[in-house]
């Protein structure tokens, strides 16, 4: 089923639950598409490159490209076609990347998208301004999300990938829920009833990164938020994101961002 709410050429919002008929082409140098998965998972093809997006994943399709939703597992996907003038932030022109909405952001993003769909019929100047502000907030939330990864093509049979990626999504969801605990890849595999080596290889095959790397990046992303928004000590922040040893946290952080956490905080606040 494809449910549409269309207000004007500058912003068209679709809610897709049946993927086979969803094909779009972006015309001109200023038309973009924002794809946000609310639940399930969906296979997206952009200019011949395919990737699976799971719940809370989002990607931006840049101008003069075509894309389609090929198949999915009980998907519910928001697709917003919009002109660059509809948002008050700068937009990229490069290849698509996948952003993963933080738990803290996802409910707000989906609530705003539902509100935009419900108010599509009101074309007053005031309502258009409000819609623009709300949609800008949605796009900004996507780009401010902690986890960003490359948009990777599928390399094998789509049905096999669908089943595998369902397990990968579960593993990444566990990381999101439990990253602040003192856990490692073996604990995640145990919760899913899988051998650690099997699960790590599956995650690496599907995403290009190991399970341990995803856990580190999730922790470091959360640490950056705490460094930016709180006055907590580096040691307290390390403990809050799952590190027993602050020196390990500092080493991973420096390797990832090129500067120690305390200096990174000072540079951000300067």
Residue pairs with C-beta under 8 A, 6 or more apart in sequence:
1 17
1 18
2 14
2 15
2 16
2 17
2 18
2 21
2 22
3 14
3 15
3 16
3 17
4 12
4 13
4 14
4 15
5 13
5 14
5 15
5 116
5 117
5 118
5 120
5 121
6 12
6 13
6 120
7 13
7 120
7 121
7 123
7 128
7 131
8 123
8 128
9 83
10 82
10 83
10 85
10 86
11 80
11 81
11 82
11 83
11 86
11 116
11 131
11 135
12 80
12 81
12 82
13 78
13 79
13 80
13 81
13 113
13 116
13 117
13 120
14 22
14 78
14 79
14 80
14 81
15 76
15 77
15 78
15 79
15 117
16 22
16 69
16 75
16 76
16 77
16 78
16 79
17 75
17 76
17 77
19 42
19 43
19 69
19 70
19 71
19 72
19 75
19 77
20 69
20 70
20 71
22 68
22 69
22 77
22 79
23 66
23 67
23 68
24 33
24 61
24 66
24 67
24 68
24 79
24 81
25 65
25 66
26 32
26 33
26 61
26 62
26 63
26 64
26 65
26 66
26 67
26 81
27 64
28 63
28 64
29 63
29 64
30 63
30 83
30 84
30 85
31 63
31 81
31 82
31 83
31 84
32 60
32 61
32 62
32 63
32 81
32 82
32 83
32 84
32 91
33 60
33 61
33 67
33 79
33 80
33 81
33 82
34 58
34 59
34 60
34 61
34 78
34 79
34 80
34 82
34 138
34 139
34 142
35 44
35 53
35 58
35 59
35 60
35 61
35 67
35 77
35 78
35 79
36 57
36 58
36 77
36 78
36 80
36 101
36 109
36 110
36 113
36 138
36 142
37 53
37 54
37 55
37 56
37 57
37 58
37 75
37 76
37 77
37 78
38 55
38 76
38 77
38 78
38 110
39 55
39 74
39 75
39 76
40 54
40 55
40 72
40 73
40 74
40 75
40 76
41 52
41 53
41 54
41 55
41 72
41 73
41 75
41 162
41 165
41 166
41 169
42 52
42 53
42 69
42 70
42 71
42 72
42 73
42 75
42 77
43 50
43 51
43 52
43 53
43 69
43 70
43 71
43 72
43 154
43 158
43 161
43 162
44 50
44 51
44 52
44 53
44 59
44 67
44 68
44 69
44 70
45 67
45 68
45 70
46 59
46 61
46 65
46 66
46 67
46 96
46 151
47 65
47 66
47 67
49 96
49 151
49 153
50 70
50 153
50 154
51 98
51 151
51 152
51 153
51 154
52 154
52 161
52 162
52 165
52 206
53 59
53 77
53 98
54 165
54 168
54 169
54 172
55 169
55 173
56 100
56 101
56 103
56 106
57 98
57 99
57 100
57 101
58 98
58 99
58 100
58 101
58 142
58 145
59 96
59 97
59 98
59 99
59 151
60 91
60 92
60 96
60 97
60 139
60 142
61 67
61 96
62 91
62 92
62 93
62 94
62 95
62 96
63 93
69 75
69 77
69 79
70 158
71 158
71 162
73 162
73 166
78 110
78 113
80 113
80 135
80 138
82 135
84 91
86 132
86 135
86 136
87 132
87 135
87 136
87 139
88 132
88 133
88 136
89 136
89 139
89 140
89 143
91 139
95 151
96 151
97 148
97 149
97 150
97 151
98 148
98 149
98 150
98 151
99 142
99 143
99 145
99 147
99 148
100 145
100 146
100 147
100 148
100 149
100 172
101 109
101 141
101 142
101 145
102 145
102 146
102 147
102 176
102 221
103 176
103 177
105 141
105 144
105 145
108 141
109 138
109 141
109 142
112 134
112 135
112 137
112 138
113 138
115 134
116 131
116 134
116 135
119 127
119 130
119 131
146 217
146 218
146 221
146 222
146 224
146 225
147 214
147 217
147 218
147 221
149 207
149 208
149 209
150 208
152 206
152 207
152 208
154 161
155 205
161 206
164 202
164 205
164 206
165 206
167 192
167 194
167 199
167 202
168 202
168 203
168 206
168 207
170 192
171 188
171 189
171 192
171 199
171 203
171 211
171 214
172 203
172 214
174 188
174 191
174 192
175 188
175 211
175 214
175 215
175 218
176 218
178 187
178 188
179 215
179 218
179 219
179 222
179 241
179 242
180 219
180 222
180 240
180 241
180 242
181 242
182 242
182 244
183 215
183 242
184 212
184 215
185 196
185 199
185 200
185 210
185 211
185 212
185 215
186 196
188 199
188 211
188 215
189 195
189 196
189 198
189 199
189 200
189 211
192 199
196 211
199 211
200 210
200 211
200 212
203 209
203 210
203 211
203 214
204 210
204 211
207 214
209 217
215 242
216 252
216 256
217 256
219 241
219 242
219 243
219 249
219 252
220 241
220 252
220 253
220 256
220 257
222 240
222 241
223 237
223 238
223 240
223 241
223 249
223 253
223 261
224 257
224 264
226 232
226 237
226 240
226 241
227 234
227 237
227 261
227 264
227 265
227 268
228 265
228 268
230 237
232 240
234 246
234 249
234 250
234 261
234 262
235 246
237 249
237 261
238 245
238 246
238 248
238 249
238 250
239 246
241 249
243 249
249 261
250 260
250 261
253 260
253 261
253 264
254 260
254 261
257 264
259 267
